[in-house]
Amino acid sequence: MFTATYTIRLHDTDAAGVIYFAAVLRIAHDVYEQFLEAHGESIRATLEGRTLAYPVVHAEADYRRPIRLGDQLSIRLDATRAGEGSFTTRYTFSNGQGEIAAEASLVHAAVDVTSGRPVPLPDAMVRIIIDGHSAS
């Protein structure tokens, strides 16, 4: 489990003043990046010298309560599954009253950058995602 906080900004909202539906997925991915960095995985280093990539191959979100400009959210990331070549992360967005405002799920696949083909999920990534341990 990993928790981050986020304050809803104007660019996160739509004309009705509530969170734009796609912003939940963007914020979830930001939390995923923070999670990796907290476990010693530099996103920049991964992109510069990468042989593997972990693109999102499935995304979904459910909206439980309105999320408005200025709302401060607590976002909890839980890794729910690590398979042979992919892993799933689940995000729970709670508002200032502790109510669940939104939930999201992202599935990432391990892919060879050169060929674009799926590859087995490296043990180091399984340790980070499931066990919450650094790859080193």
FENBEL-V231636 format. One record per helix or strand of 3 or more residues. SS is the DSSP state (H for helix, E for strand). FROM is the first residue (numbers start at 1). TO is the last residue. Records with the same first field share a line. If there is no record, write none. Layout:
BEGIN
SS = FROM-TO / FROM-TO
END
This chain:
BEGIN
E = 2-7 / 56-63 / 72-82 / 86-94 / 100-109
H = 10-12 / 21-38 / 43-48 / 123-131
END
